[in-house]
């Protein structure tokens, strides 16, 4: 089932996905809770996190959720608010490569199920960021292949949940999925006009293919 207030932003490294998500959160004109999933392991990564921190508005509330992302979403959820989750990529790393062990967390699939349930139940506007890492060659090593496979499945699941899905390429947002306009207050003729405006133009799509 699609959740109307969930937006999913996916893209490669340095594609502009986090900056775009932050702009959407700011433009929402709602109180924003930024849910960070990063687990800082070294100085170089700490510098990356700091770059994100100084770019964000100082009044945004920050919540760290390296493991219990579903719980963090549920705890911060409120009508009229905006939650920005950045990002699923690092959250899944924390589940599949836990700091205190070599094997994936035994309950990682249950945690993914819980994330989907938390997004389904959310009353806030939720913006979720993730990486697209499956466009290259099949990686060497069973652990890396597991991660690529599981992130691909996770991205598909959240994209199916979201009403709006955007892929970032070279800083440019490409709409992959857009919520249908709300026509509940319109008469039948106006509904048809709105539906026609939202539908892709077959002739223009055909022309683009040549």
N, C-alpha and C positions, 0 to 999 in steps of 0.2 A: 504494500500500500504506500502511495506517495504522501509524504508529509509536506504540506504547502509552504511551511516556513523554514525548510532546510535548503541551504544552498551549498553545493559541493564544487570546490575549485581544485583542479588537478593540473599538474604540469611538471616539466623537468627541472633540474637544478638551475637556479638563477633565471627562471622563466618569468619572474615577476608575480608569482602566485600569492605570496604572503603580502606584498604591497597592495595587490588588488583586493585581497580579502580585507585588509585594514581600511582601504578606502570605502568598501561596501559597509563595513561596520560603522565608520564615521558618518557616512551618508544616511544611515538608518535613523539618526537623531535619537537614539535610545541609549540608556545606560549600558555600557559594554563591559562584559567580563571576558578577559583573555585567558584561555585555558591552554597552558604550555605543557607539552608532553616531553620536552627534552630532558635528558639525564646528562648533566655536564661531567665529562670524564677527563678533560685535559684543558690546558690554557688556550690552545687554538680554538677549541669549540666554545670556550667561555667568551672569547672575543666575538665569535659569531652571534652568540646569544645577546651580548651587549649591544651589537649593532641593531638588532631587532628592538631591544628595550628602548634605546634612545629615539628610535623612529616613532614609537607609539605615543599617543597622548598620555600625559602624566596622570590624568584623572581616571584612566581605565583601571578597573580592578583586575589584579593578576592572581590566577590560581595555578599551582603546579600539580600536574596529574600524570606522572610518568607511568603509572600502572592502572590506577582506578579511574580511568576516564569516564566510564558510565556513571560512577558515583559523583564525580565532579560536575558533570552536566546536570544530573538530577538536583544536586545541592544548590547550584547557581541558577537554576531555571526559575523564571517568573514571567508572567504576562507583561508585555511592553518592554522587555529587556532584549539585549542581543548578546549571544555567546559566540565567541570566535575560537575555534579549536585549531591549533597549529602545533603539530600536525599528526596525521595518522601514521605517516612514515616512521617517525621516531617512536611513537607509541608501540607499533608492531615490533620494532627492533627490541624494545625493552621486554616484550613478552617472549620473543623467540630467542633472544640472547640475554638472559637475565644476568645482572651483575654478580649474583652469588652462585652461578652454576653454568655448566656447559650445555645443558639440554633446555629446550623450550619449556616455558611454564606449562604444567600439566593441564591447566584450565584455560589455555589461551582461546580455544574455540568458544567456551562458555562466556569469556569476557567479550568476544566479538558479538555474540548473540545479545549480551547485555547492552552493548553500545547501540546496536540497532534498536533495541527496545527503548532505550533512553531517548533516542532521536524521535522515535514514534510518539513518545509521550510528551515531548517538550512543548511548552507553551510559548517560549521565547523564540525569537528569530535566531536560527543557528547557522553559522557559516563554518564549514569544515574544509580544511586544506590537506592535500595529500600529494605525493609525488607519482608521476608516471615513469616507471623504470623498466618497463617491459618492451621497449622498442629496439633494444640492441640484440646482440647474440645471446644464445642460451649460456648462462654462466657456468663456470667450472665449480665443482664442489657441491655436495649434497645439501649442506646448510644454506648456501647462497641460493641454490635453486628452490629450496623450500621457501625462503623469504620472498623471492620474486613471485612465486606462485601464489603465496598467501596474500601478498599485498595486492596482486592483480584481482584476486577473488574479493578481497575487502573493498577495493575501489569499486568494483562492479556492484557490490551489495549497497554501498552508500549512494552510488549514482542512481540505483533503482529507487532508493528511499527518497532522494532529493527531488524537489520540484524544479530546481534550476541547477544546471551543471555547466561549468565553464572550463575550457582547457586553455591554459596560458602558453603562448609560443612567442618568444622574443619580446616579452612585455605586452603582447597584444591578446586581449580576451576573445576567444572563439566560443560562441554559444553552441553547446552540444544538445541542450535540453532546456526548454523555456516553459514556465508555468502558463497554462491557458488563462486568458483574461477572465475576471469575475463578471459574469453577465446575469447574475441572479436578479438584479433589479431592472433588467431591460425587457422590453416586449419582444415577441418572436422575430420581427423584422430587424430590430436592432441587434439581437443575438446573432442572427445570420450575418449581418454586416461585420460584427466583431470577429466572428469565426473565420470569415473570408479574409479579413485583414491579417489574422494571426497565422493562417495556413500558408505553407510555402507555395510560391508561384511556379506551376509546372513548366510553363513556357520558359521562364528565366532559368530554371534549374536545367532544362534541356539545353538551352543556349550555352550555359556554362560548361557543359560536358563536351563541347565541340571547339 
